[in-house]
Amino acid sequence: MRGAGYAYPVRHGGVEFWCVDGSRPGPGQEALAWFAARLEEAGGRYEGGIVRFPGGQEFPVKVLDGVVAVGKWAARLEDLRVKPLRECLRAVR
Protein backbone atom coordinates (compact mmCIF):
# COMPACT_ATOMS: atom_id res chain seq x y z
CA MET A 1 0.00 0.00 0.00
CA ARG A 2 2.86 2.34 0.78
CA GLY A 3 4.51 1.75 -2.59
CA ALA A 4 1.23 2.36 -4.41
CA GLY A 5 0.72 5.67 -2.61
CA TYR A 6 -2.25 4.60 -0.46
CA ALA A 7 -0.56 4.65 2.95
CA TYR A 8 1.38 7.51 4.48
CA PRO A 9 3.35 8.01 7.69
CA VAL A 10 1.48 9.96 10.36
CA ARG A 11 3.05 11.14 13.63
CA HIS A 12 0.63 10.75 16.52
CA GLY A 13 1.70 11.33 20.10
CA GLY A 14 5.36 11.32 19.05
CA VAL A 15 5.06 7.90 17.36
CA GLU A 16 4.99 7.19 13.64
CA PHE A 17 2.05 5.16 12.30
CA TRP A 18 1.28 4.19 8.71
CA CYS A 19 -2.31 5.04 7.88
CA VAL A 20 -4.48 4.91 4.79
CA ASP A 21 -4.77 8.29 3.08
CA GLY A 22 -2.98 10.00 5.97
CA SER A 23 -5.85 9.45 8.44
CA ARG A 24 -5.11 9.40 12.15
CA PRO A 25 -5.44 6.21 14.18
CA GLY A 26 -8.33 6.05 16.64
CA PRO A 27 -7.82 4.75 20.20
CA GLY A 28 -8.71 1.19 19.18
CA GLN A 29 -6.34 1.17 16.22
CA GLU A 30 -3.54 2.68 18.28
CA ALA A 31 -4.09 0.18 21.11
CA LEU A 32 -3.98 -2.74 18.68
CA ALA A 33 -0.81 -1.40 17.04
CA TRP A 34 0.91 -1.03 20.41
CA PHE A 35 -0.35 -4.46 21.51
CA ALA A 36 1.06 -6.09 18.36
CA ALA A 37 4.42 -4.33 18.90
CA ARG A 38 4.60 -5.35 22.58
CA LEU A 39 3.58 -8.90 21.69
CA GLU A 40 6.34 -9.16 19.11
CA GLU A 41 8.87 -7.76 21.62
CA ALA A 42 7.81 -10.58 23.96
CA GLY A 43 8.34 -13.22 21.27
CA GLY A 44 4.71 -13.67 20.20
CA ARG A 45 2.86 -12.96 16.96
CA TYR A 46 -0.34 -11.26 15.84
CA GLU A 47 -1.79 -12.55 12.58
CA GLY A 48 -5.27 -12.32 11.12
CA GLY A 49 -6.99 -11.31 14.35
CA ILE A 50 -5.32 -14.12 16.35
CA VAL A 51 -2.74 -13.61 19.09
CA ARG A 52 -0.09 -16.28 19.45
CA PHE A 53 1.74 -15.94 22.77
CA PRO A 54 5.32 -17.24 23.07
CA GLY A 55 4.11 -20.21 25.15
CA GLY A 56 1.86 -21.39 22.32
CA GLN A 57 -1.53 -20.14 23.57
CA GLU A 58 -3.77 -18.66 20.87
CA PHE A 59 -6.69 -16.29 21.31
CA PRO A 60 -8.87 -14.12 19.08
CA VAL A 61 -8.48 -10.38 19.66
CA LYS A 62 -11.27 -7.97 20.62
CA VAL A 63 -10.67 -4.22 20.64
CA LEU A 64 -12.97 -1.65 22.21
CA ASP A 65 -11.79 1.95 22.32
CA GLY A 66 -8.38 1.83 24.00
CA VAL A 67 -8.63 -1.71 25.41
CA VAL A 68 -7.36 -4.90 23.76
CA ALA A 69 -8.88 -8.15 25.09
CA VAL A 70 -7.38 -11.59 24.44
CA GLY A 71 -8.79 -14.64 26.18
CA LYS A 72 -9.19 -13.79 29.86
CA TRP A 73 -6.69 -10.91 29.65
CA ALA A 74 -6.96 -7.23 28.71
CA ALA A 75 -4.47 -4.42 28.15
CA ARG A 76 -5.12 -0.67 28.11
CA LEU A 77 -3.61 1.74 25.61
CA GLU A 78 -2.09 3.90 28.37
CA ASP A 79 -0.08 0.91 29.64
CA LEU A 80 0.84 -0.43 26.19
CA ARG A 81 2.49 2.87 25.27
CA VAL A 82 5.07 2.63 28.07
CA LYS A 83 5.26 -0.88 29.56
CA PRO A 84 6.31 -4.33 28.37
CA LEU A 85 3.42 -6.67 27.56
CA ARG A 86 3.71 -8.72 30.76
CA GLU A 87 3.10 -5.58 32.84
CA CYS A 88 0.14 -4.51 30.66
CA LEU A 89 -1.98 -7.66 30.86
CA ARG A 90 -4.69 -7.73 33.54
CA ALA A 91 -7.15 -10.53 34.25
CA VAL A 92 -10.70 -9.84 33.10
CA ARG A 93 -13.40 -10.79 35.58
N, CA, C and O atoms as a Tinker XYZ file with bonds, in Angstrom:
   372  protein
     1  N      0.825000   -1.186000    0.000000    73     2
     2  CA     0.000000    0.000000    0.000000    64     1     3
     3  C      0.871000    1.252000    0.000000    63     2     4     5
     4  O      0.551000    2.248000   -0.649000    81     3
     5  N      1.976000    1.182000    0.739000    73     3     6
     6  CA     2.859000    2.337000    0.776000    64     5     7
     7  C      3.435000    2.618000   -0.604000    63     6     8     9
     8  O      3.443000    3.766000   -1.050000    81     7
     9  N      3.913000    1.592000   -1.279000    73     7    10
    10  CA     4.510000    1.755000   -2.588000    64     9    11
    11  C      3.529000    2.262000   -3.635000    63    10    12    13
    12  O      3.920000    2.949000   -4.578000    81    11
    13  N      2.254000    1.921000   -3.467000    73    11    14
    14  CA     1.225000    2.361000   -4.412000    64    13    15
    15  C      0.686000    3.743000   -4.072000    63    14    16    17
    16  O     -0.145000    4.277000   -4.807000    81    15
    17  N      1.146000    4.331000   -2.968000    73    15    18
    18  CA     0.715000    5.672000   -2.605000    64    17    19
    19  C     -0.581000    5.741000   -1.821000    63    18    20    21
    20  O     -1.200000    6.802000   -1.743000    81    19
    21  N     -1.007000    4.608000   -1.229000    73    19    22
    22  CA    -2.253000    4.595000   -0.458000    64    21    23
    23  C     -2.039000    4.784000    1.041000    63    22    24    25
    24  O     -2.965000    5.173000    1.752000    81    23
    25  N     -0.844000    4.517000    1.522000    73    23    26
    26  CA    -0.560000    4.647000    2.948000    64    25    27
    27  C      0.562000    5.663000    3.149000    63    26    28    29
    28  O      1.510000    5.734000    2.368000    81    27
    29  N      0.429000    6.439000    4.208000    73    27    30
    30  CA     1.376000    7.510000    4.485000    64    29    31
    31  C      1.758000    7.484000    5.959000    63    30    32    33
    32  O      0.960000    7.069000    6.800000    81    31
    33  N      2.981000    7.928000    6.282000    73    31    34
    34  CA     3.351000    8.011000    7.694000    64    33    35
    35  C      2.636000    9.178000    8.367000    63    34    36    37
    36  O      2.529000   10.266000    7.802000    81    35
    37  N      2.154000    8.938000    9.565000    73    35    38
    38  CA     1.482000    9.961000   10.359000    64    37    39
    39  C      2.099000    9.919000   11.753000    63    38    40    41
    40  O      2.190000    8.852000   12.360000    81    39
    41  N      2.521000   11.066000   12.257000    73    39    42
    42  CA     3.046000   11.138000   13.632000    64    41    43
    43  C      1.890000   11.450000   14.562000    63    42    44    45
    44  O      1.166000   12.427000   14.373000    81    43
    45  N      1.731000   10.615000   15.556000    73    43    46
    46  CA     0.628000   10.754000   16.516000    64    45    47
    47  C      1.198000   10.497000   17.900000    63    46    48    49
    48  O      1.670000    9.397000   18.186000    81    47
    49  N      1.158000   11.499000   18.754000    73    47    50
    50  CA     1.704000   11.334000   20.101000    64    49    51
    51  C      3.192000   11.026000   20.104000    63    50    52    53
    52  O      3.681000   10.332000   20.996000    81    51
    53  N      3.924000   11.542000   19.106000    73    51    54
    54  CA     5.362000   11.317000   19.046000    64    53    55
    55  C      5.757000    9.971000   18.447000    63    54    56    57
    56  O      6.938000    9.624000   18.449000    81    55
    57  N      4.794000    9.209000   17.936000    73    55    58
    58  CA     5.059000    7.898000   17.359000    64    57    59
    59  C      4.603000    7.901000   15.907000    63    58    60    61
    60  O      3.573000    8.488000   15.577000    81    59
    61  N      5.362000    7.252000   15.048000    73    59    62
    62  CA     4.992000    7.186000   13.635000    64    61    63
    63  C      4.105000    5.972000   13.371000    63    62    64    65
    64  O      4.454000    4.848000   13.734000    81    63
    65  N      2.958000    6.207000   12.739000    73    63    66
    66  CA     2.048000    5.161000   12.299000    64    65    67
    67  C      1.906000    5.277000   10.794000    63    66    68    69
    68  O      2.081000    6.360000   10.236000    81    67
    69  N      1.590000    4.174000   10.131000    73    67    70
    70  CA     1.275000    4.194000    8.707000    64    69    71
    71  C     -0.221000    4.036000    8.583000    63    70    72    73
    72  O     -0.788000    3.041000    9.035000    81    71
    73  N     -0.860000    5.014000    7.972000    73    71    74
    74  CA    -2.314000    5.042000    7.876000    64    73    75
    75  C     -2.743000    5.227000    6.427000    63    74    76    77
    76  O     -2.009000    5.784000    5.611000    81    75
    77  N     -3.926000    4.755000    6.128000    73    75    78
    78  CA    -4.485000    4.906000    4.788000    64    77    79
    79  C     -4.877000    6.366000    4.578000    63    78    80    81
    80  O     -5.548000    6.969000    5.415000    81    79
    81  N     -4.448000    6.916000    3.455000    73    79    82
    82  CA    -4.769000    8.293000    3.079000    64    81    83
    83  C     -4.423000    9.309000    4.164000    63    82    84    85
    84  O     -5.083000   10.344000    4.257000    81    83
    85  N     -3.427000    9.049000    4.973000    73    83    86
    86  CA    -2.981000    9.996000    5.974000    64    85    87
    87  C     -3.932000   10.200000    7.135000    63    86    88    89
    88  O     -3.778000   11.163000    7.886000    81    87
    89  N     -4.916000    9.319000    7.308000    73    87    90
    90  CA    -5.847000    9.450000    8.435000    64    89    91
    91  C     -5.108000    9.200000    9.748000    63    90    92    93
    92  O     -4.007000    8.650000    9.756000    81    91
    93  N     -5.713000    9.601000   10.833000    73    91    94
    94  CA    -5.115000    9.396000   12.147000    64    93    95
    95  C     -5.707000    8.146000   12.784000    63    94    96    97
    96  O     -6.892000    7.865000   12.603000    81    95
    97  N     -4.903000    7.393000   13.526000    73    95    98
    98  CA    -5.441000    6.206000   14.180000    64    97    99
    99  C     -6.357000    6.585000   15.345000    63    98   100   101
   100  O     -6.054000    7.510000   16.099000    81    99
   101  N     -7.463000    5.878000   15.489000    73    99   102
   102  CA    -8.335000    6.051000   16.642000    64   101   103
   103  C     -7.758000    5.295000   17.827000    63   102   104   105
   104  O     -6.762000    4.589000   17.670000    81   103
   105  N     -8.359000    5.420000   19.017000    73   103   106
   106  CA    -7.823000    4.745000   20.200000    64   105   107
   107  C     -7.745000    3.228000   20.040000    63   106   108   109
   108  O     -6.795000    2.603000   20.513000    81   107
   109  N     -8.733000    2.636000   19.378000    73   107   110
   110  CA    -8.711000    1.188000   19.183000    64   109   111
   111  C     -7.595000    0.756000   18.257000    63   110   112   113
   112  O     -6.913000   -0.235000   18.521000    81   111
   113  N     -7.402000    1.495000   17.169000    73   111   114
   114  CA    -6.337000    1.174000   16.223000    64   113   115
   115  C     -4.963000    1.356000   16.867000    63   114   116   117
   116  O     -4.062000    0.538000   16.681000    81   115
   117  N     -4.821000    2.441000   17.624000    73   115   118
   118  CA    -3.541000    2.685000   18.283000    64   117   119
   119  C     -3.262000    1.613000   19.326000    63   118   120   121
   120  O     -2.131000    1.140000   19.436000    81   119
   121  N     -4.274000    1.224000   20.090000    73   119   122
   122  CA    -4.095000    0.185000   21.106000    64   121   123
   123  C     -3.686000   -1.139000   20.457000    63   122   124   125
   124  O     -2.795000   -1.826000   20.957000    81   123
   125  N     -4.329000   -1.493000   19.354000    73   123   126
   126  CA    -3.984000   -2.740000   18.676000    64   125   127
   127  C     -2.572000   -2.685000   18.109000    63   126   128   129
   128  O     -1.847000   -3.678000   18.165000    81   127
   129  N     -2.173000   -1.542000   17.565000    73   127   130
   130  CA    -0.814000   -1.401000   17.035000    64   129   131
   131  C      0.222000   -1.558000   18.142000    63   130   132   133
   132  O      1.217000   -2.263000   17.970000    81   131
   133  N     -0.010000   -0.899000   19.280000    73   131   134
   134  CA     0.908000   -1.033000   20.409000    64   133   135
   135  C      0.910000   -2.459000   20.945000    63   134   136   137
   136  O      1.965000   -2.990000   21.291000    81   135
   137  N     -0.268000   -3.084000   21.016000    73   135   138
   138  CA    -0.349000   -4.460000   21.506000    64   137   139
   139  C      0.477000   -5.390000   20.613000    63   138   140   141
   140  O      1.240000   -6.220000   21.107000    81   139
   141  N      0.318000   -5.241000   19.296000    73   139   142
   142  CA     1.064000   -6.085000   18.363000    64   141   143
   143  C      2.573000   -5.867000   18.521000    63   142   144   145
   144  O      3.345000   -6.824000   18.470000    81   143
   145  N      2.991000   -4.618000   18.712000    73   143   146
   146  CA     4.415000   -4.329000   18.900000    64   145   147
   147  C      4.928000   -4.936000   20.192000    63   146   148   149
   148  O      5.999000   -5.543000   20.207000    81   147
   149  N      4.179000   -4.781000   21.282000    73   147   150
   150  CA     4.598000   -5.353000   22.578000    64   149   151
   151  C      4.604000   -6.878000   22.531000    63   150   152   153
   152  O      5.470000   -7.518000   23.127000    81   151
   153  N      3.644000   -7.451000   21.829000    73   151   154
   154  CA     3.578000   -8.904000   21.693000    64   153   155
   155  C      4.805000   -9.421000   20.947000    63   154   156   157
   156  O      5.406000  -10.420000   21.344000    81   155
   157  N      5.171000   -8.740000   19.868000    73   155   158
   158  CA     6.344000   -9.164000   19.108000    64   157   159
   159  C      7.611000   -9.007000   19.942000    63   158   160   161
   160  O      8.495000   -9.862000   19.880000    81   159
   161  N      7.715000   -7.937000   20.717000    73   159   162
   162  CA     8.866000   -7.765000   21.615000    64   161   163
   163  C      8.985000   -8.946000   22.576000    63   162   164   165
   164  O     10.088000   -9.366000   22.924000    81   163
   165  N      7.836000   -9.475000   23.000000    73   163   166
   166  CA     7.810000  -10.581000   23.962000    64   165   167
   167  C      8.020000  -11.940000   23.301000    63   166   168   169
   168  O      8.104000  -12.957000   23.989000    81   167
   169  N      8.106000  -11.964000   21.963000    73   167   170
   170  CA     8.339000  -13.223000   21.269000    64   169   171
   171  C      7.084000  -13.861000   20.705000    63   170   172   173
   172  O      7.134000  -14.994000   20.228000    81   171
   173  N      5.956000  -13.159000   20.746000    73   171   174
   174  CA     4.706000  -13.671000   20.200000    64   173   175
   175  C      4.429000  -13.112000   18.821000    63   174   176   177
   176  O      5.259000  -12.410000   18.242000    81   175
   177  N      3.243000  -13.431000   18.294000    73   175   178
   178  CA     2.860000  -12.955000   16.958000    64   177   179
   179  C      1.390000  -12.581000   16.944000    63   178   180   181
   180  O      0.586000  -13.136000   17.693000    81   179
   181  N      1.049000  -11.636000   16.086000    73   179   182
   182  CA    -0.343000  -11.262000   15.838000    64   181   183
   183  C     -0.583000  -11.419000   14.350000    63   182   184   185
   184  O      0.057000  -10.749000   13.539000    81   183
   185  N     -1.498000  -12.294000   13.989000    73   183   186
   186  CA    -1.791000  -12.546000   12.578000    64   185   187
   187  C     -3.275000  -12.786000   12.400000    63   186   188   189
   188  O     -3.857000  -13.627000   13.086000    81   187
   189  N     -3.890000  -12.057000   11.488000    73   187   190
   190  CA    -5.273000  -12.315000   11.116000    64   189   191
   191  C     -6.259000  -12.305000   12.265000    63   190   192   193
   192  O     -7.195000  -13.105000   12.282000    81   191
   193  N     -6.066000  -11.406000   13.234000    73   191   194
   194  CA    -6.986000  -11.311000   14.352000    64   193   195
   195  C     -6.748000  -12.337000   15.451000    63   194   196   197
   196  O     -7.541000  -12.437000   16.388000    81   195
   197  N     -5.658000  -13.104000   15.346000    73   195   198
   198  CA    -5.316000  -14.121000   16.347000    64   197   199
   199  C     -3.988000  -13.760000   16.991000    63   198   200   201
   200  O     -3.016000  -13.437000   16.307000    81   199
   201  N     -3.960000  -13.820000   18.327000    73   199   202
   202  CA    -2.736000  -13.606000   19.090000    64   201   203
   203  C     -2.117000  -14.965000   19.383000    63   202   204   205
   204  O     -2.795000  -15.888000   19.836000    81   203
   205  N     -0.835000  -15.072000   19.120000    73   203   206
   206  CA    -0.089000  -16.282000   19.453000    64   205   207
   207  C      0.989000  -15.887000   20.452000    63   206   208   209
   208  O      1.987000  -15.263000   20.092000    81   207
   209  N      0.775000  -16.264000   21.727000    73   207   210
   210  CA     1.736000  -15.941000   22.768000    64   209   211
   211  C      2.954000  -16.847000   22.638000    63   210   212   213
   212  O      2.859000  -17.918000   22.038000    81   211
   213  N      4.104000  -16.439000   23.192000    73   211   214
   214  CA     5.324000  -17.240000   23.069000    64   213   215
   215  C      5.169000  -18.670000   23.596000    63   214   216   217
   216  O      5.830000  -19.583000   23.101000    81   215
   217  N      4.311000  -18.871000   24.583000    73   215   218
   218  CA     4.109000  -20.213000   25.153000    64   217   219
   219  C      3.203000  -21.108000   24.321000    63   218   220   221
   220  O      2.977000  -22.263000   24.682000    81   219
   221  N      2.678000  -20.586000   23.202000    73   219   222
   222  CA     1.858000  -21.394000   22.321000    64   221   223
   223  C      0.358000  -21.165000   22.440000    63   222   224   225
   224  O     -0.397000  -21.673000   21.612000    81   223
   225  N     -0.099000  -20.417000   23.441000    73   223   226
   226  CA    -1.527000  -20.138000   23.570000    64   225   227
   227  C     -1.977000  -19.233000   22.433000    63   226   228   229
   228  O     -1.244000  -18.338000   22.011000    81   227
   229  N     -3.198000  -19.475000   21.938000    73   227   230
   230  CA    -3.766000  -18.661000   20.867000    64   229   231
   231  C     -5.139000  -18.165000   21.269000    63   230   232   233
   232  O     -5.941000  -18.911000   21.831000    81   231
   233  N     -5.407000  -16.891000   20.977000    73   231   234
   234  CA    -6.691000  -16.285000   21.312000    64   233   235
   235  C     -7.101000  -15.309000   20.218000    63   234   236   237
   236  O     -6.245000  -14.668000   19.608000    81   235
   237  N     -8.407000  -15.188000   19.962000    73   235   238
   238  CA    -8.870000  -14.115000   19.084000    64   237   239
   239  C     -8.761000  -12.784000   19.826000    63   238   240   241
   240  O     -8.798000  -12.745000   21.056000    81   239
   241  N     -8.628000  -11.712000   19.079000    73   239   242
   242  CA    -8.482000  -10.376000   19.660000    64   241   243
   243  C     -9.793000   -9.616000   19.553000    63   242   244   245
   244  O    -10.478000   -9.677000   18.531000    81   243
   245  N    -10.138000   -8.896000   20.624000    73   243   246
   246  CA   -11.270000   -7.969000   20.615000    64   245   247
   247  C    -10.731000   -6.611000   21.045000    63   246   248   249
   248  O     -9.971000   -6.510000   22.008000    81   247
   249  N    -11.131000   -5.566000   20.321000    73   247   250
   250  CA   -10.667000   -4.216000   20.642000    64   249   251
   251  C    -11.873000   -3.318000   20.828000    63   250   252   253
   252  O    -12.759000   -3.265000   19.975000    81   251
   253  N    -11.903000   -2.613000   21.946000    73   251   254
   254  CA   -12.965000   -1.649000   22.213000    64   253   255
   255  C    -12.314000   -0.389000   22.746000    63   254   256   257
   256  O    -11.713000   -0.388000   23.820000    81   255
   257  N    -12.442000    0.682000   21.982000    73   255   258
   258  CA   -11.791000    1.948000   22.322000    64   257   259
   259  C    -10.310000    1.707000   22.545000    63   258   260   261
   260  O     -9.621000    1.267000   21.625000    81   259
   261  N     -9.802000    1.978000   23.730000    73   259   262
   262  CA    -8.377000    1.830000   24.004000    64   261   263
   263  C     -8.037000    0.577000   24.773000    63   262   264   265
   264  O     -7.014000    0.543000   25.458000    81   263
   265  N     -8.871000   -0.473000   24.685000    73   263   266
   266  CA    -8.630000   -1.715000   25.414000    64   265   267
   267  C     -8.566000   -2.880000   24.435000    63   266   268   269
   268  O     -9.438000   -3.038000   23.580000    81   267
   269  N     -7.521000   -3.693000   24.573000    73   267   270
   270  CA    -7.365000   -4.902000   23.760000    64   269   271
   271  C     -7.610000   -6.092000   24.672000    63   270   272   273
   272  O     -6.958000   -6.226000   25.707000    81   271
   273  N     -8.553000   -6.963000   24.296000    73   271   274
   274  CA    -8.879000   -8.151000   25.094000    64   273   275
   275  C     -8.478000   -9.407000   24.319000    63   274   276   277
   276  O     -8.796000   -9.555000   23.139000    81   275
   277  N     -7.778000  -10.298000   25.002000    73   275   278
   278  CA    -7.378000  -11.590000   24.437000    64   277   279
   279  C     -7.610000  -12.648000   25.500000    63   278   280   281
   280  O     -7.014000  -12.599000   26.576000    81   279
   281  N     -8.483000  -13.610000   25.194000    73   279   282
   282  CA    -8.795000  -14.641000   26.182000    64   281   283
   283  C     -9.331000  -14.009000   27.447000    63   282   284   285
   284  O    -10.266000  -13.210000   27.399000    81   283
   285  N     -8.745000  -14.362000   28.582000    73   283   286
   286  CA    -9.192000  -13.786000   29.858000    64   285   287
   287  C     -8.305000  -12.621000   30.302000    63   286   288   289
   288  O     -8.268000  -12.282000   31.484000    81   287
   289  N     -7.592000  -12.011000   29.352000    73   287   290
   290  CA    -6.694000  -10.907000   29.646000    64   289   291
   291  C     -7.088000   -9.667000   28.856000    63   290   292   293
   292  O     -7.700000   -9.756000   27.792000    81   291
   293  N     -6.724000   -8.502000   29.403000    73   291   294
   294  CA    -6.962000   -7.232000   28.708000    64   293   295
   295  C     -5.791000   -6.288000   28.982000    63   294   296   297
   296  O     -5.152000   -6.352000   30.032000    81   295
   297  N     -5.529000   -5.413000   28.013000    73   295   298
   298  CA    -4.467000   -4.417000   28.152000    64   297   299
   299  C     -4.994000   -3.072000   27.687000    63   298   300   301
   300  O     -5.677000   -2.981000   26.667000    81   299
   301  N     -4.673000   -2.025000   28.445000    73   299   302
   302  CA    -5.124000   -0.666000   28.110000    64   301   303
   303  C     -4.049000    0.079000   27.328000    63   302   304   305
   304  O     -2.853000   -0.133000   27.523000    81   303
   305  N     -4.503000    0.953000   26.443000    73   303   306
   306  CA    -3.606000    1.741000   25.611000    64   305   307
   307  C     -2.580000    2.498000   26.451000    63   306   308   309
   308  O     -1.401000    2.525000   26.098000    81   307
   309  N     -3.000000    3.105000   27.539000    73   307   310
   310  CA    -2.088000    3.898000   28.374000    64   309   311
   311  C     -0.907000    3.058000   28.850000    63   310   312   313
   312  O      0.220000    3.550000   28.906000    81   311
   313  N     -1.157000    1.791000   29.192000    73   311   314
   314  CA    -0.077000    0.910000   29.636000    64   313   315
   315  C      0.775000    0.442000   28.463000    63   314   316   317
   316  O      2.001000    0.400000   28.558000    81   315
   317  N      0.122000    0.089000   27.353000    73   315   318
   318  CA     0.843000   -0.433000   26.191000    64   317   319
   319  C      1.840000    0.568000   25.639000    63   318   320   321
   320  O      2.862000    0.169000   25.080000    81   319
   321  N      1.572000    1.840000   25.779000    73   319   322
   322  CA     2.489000    2.868000   25.270000    64   321   323
   323  C      3.831000    2.852000   25.990000    63   322   324   325
   324  O      4.849000    3.204000   25.392000    81   323
   325  N      3.858000    2.448000   27.272000    73   323   326
   326  CA     5.072000    2.633000   28.073000    64   325   327
   327  C      5.602000    1.384000   28.766000    63   326   328   329
   328  O      6.721000    1.409000   29.280000    81   327
   329  N      4.844000    0.301000   28.799000    73   327   330
   330  CA     5.257000   -0.884000   29.559000    64   329   331
   331  C      5.426000   -2.099000   28.660000    63   330   332   333
   332  O      4.825000   -2.170000   27.588000    81   331
   333  N      6.244000   -3.058000   29.094000    73   331   334
   334  CA     6.307000   -4.327000   28.365000    64   333   335
   335  C      4.977000   -5.072000   28.510000    63   334   336   337
   336  O      4.210000   -4.813000   29.438000    81   335
   337  N      4.716000   -5.985000   27.599000    73   335   338
   338  CA     3.424000   -6.675000   27.558000    64   337   339
   339  C      3.067000   -7.341000   28.880000    63   338   340   341
   340  O      1.924000   -7.237000   29.326000    81   339
   341  N      3.993000   -8.004000   29.500000    73   339   342
   342  CA     3.714000   -8.724000   30.757000    64   341   343
   343  C      3.117000   -7.783000   31.814000    63   342   344   345
   344  O      2.238000   -8.182000   32.577000    81   343
   345  N      3.595000   -6.546000   31.853000    73   343   346
   346  CA     3.096000   -5.585000   32.838000    64   345   347
   347  C      1.761000   -4.951000   32.421000    63   346   348   349
   348  O      1.085000   -4.328000   33.240000    81   347
   349  N      1.389000   -5.109000   31.165000    73   347   350
   350  CA     0.144000   -4.508000   30.655000    64   349   351
   351  C     -1.066000   -5.418000   30.844000    63   350   352   353
   352  O     -2.184000   -4.931000   31.010000    81   351
   353  N     -0.857000   -6.723000   30.820000    73   351   354
   354  CA    -1.981000   -7.662000   30.856000    64   353   355
   355  C     -2.597000   -7.758000   32.244000    63   354   356   357
   356  O     -1.898000   -7.949000   33.239000    81   355
   357  N     -3.903000   -7.624000   32.292000    73   355   358
   358  CA    -4.685000   -7.727000   33.536000    64   357   359
   359  C     -5.781000   -8.757000   33.320000    63   358   360   361
   360  O     -6.356000   -8.842000   32.234000    81   359
   361  N     -6.067000   -9.531000   34.340000    73   359   362
   362  CA    -7.149000  -10.526000   34.247000    64   361   363
   363  C     -8.488000   -9.834000   34.147000    63   362   364   365
   364  O     -8.743000   -8.852000   34.844000    81   363
   365  N     -9.354000  -10.350000   33.271000    73   363   366
   366  CA   -10.703000   -9.838000   33.104000    64   365   367
   367  C    -11.625000  -10.683000   33.974000    63   366   368   369
   368  O    -11.521000  -11.910000   33.983000    81   367
   369  N    -12.506000  -10.045000   34.688000    73   367   370
   370  CA   -13.402000  -10.789000   35.580000    64   369   371
   371  C    -14.614000  -11.276000   34.869000    63   370   372
   372  O    -15.469000  -11.920000   35.477000    81   371
